[in-house]
Amino acid sequence: MKKKAGVEATILNSLTAISKSEICDILPDVSPTTVEAVLGKMVKDRKIELVGSGRNARYRKVR
């Protein structure tokens, strides 16, 4: 549970849009699969929004 909370906090505390790879760099102890799962749930719950697609995909909190 701490890893999921860490991913959420990283995204919500980011001042700019952040990519999945940047999150993985900030939290090396969290697997990319866990990061993807948390991102997917947060997008579904409308806490964050997806900006761009593919390699240019970034996430930012909903205003």
N, C-alpha and C positions, 0 to 999 in steps of 0.2 A: 504494500500500500504506500510506503514512503516514496517509492520510485515514481508511481503515478502522480503523487502529490508534487514531487519535484518537477516533473514535466509540466504539469499545470501551472505551477508557480513561475517557471521559466518563461512560458508563453505570456501569461497575464502580466508579468512584471517587465516585459520587453517594451521599450519605447517605440520600436519600429517593427515592421513585419519580420518574421523570423522563419527560416527554412528548417526542414527536418534534419538536414545534415548539420546545421548550426546547433540545434538542440542536442544532437548526438555528440558533438564536440564539447559542448558545455557539460554534459552529463555522460561521461564515458562508461560509467557503471550500469547504465540503462541500455537495454538492447534496442536496436532499431525497430523490432517488432512491437515492443512495448510502446515506443514513441508513436508509431503508426496507430496503434489501438487507441491511445489516449487522444491523439489528434482527431481521429475519426469520431470518437464519442463527443468530443468538445464541439466539433462542427455540427454534429447531429443535434446536440443540445443548444445550439446557437450561442455558445459562449465565445467562439472565435469564428472567423470567416477565412475562407481560402481565397487567396489572391494569386492569379496566374495558374499555370498548369505545367505538368512535366517537371523538368529540371528547374524551371523558374517559379515553382510553387512556393508560396510563402503564406504564413498564417499570422493573423493579427486579431486582437480582441475586438469584439463588436462594440461599437460606440453607442 
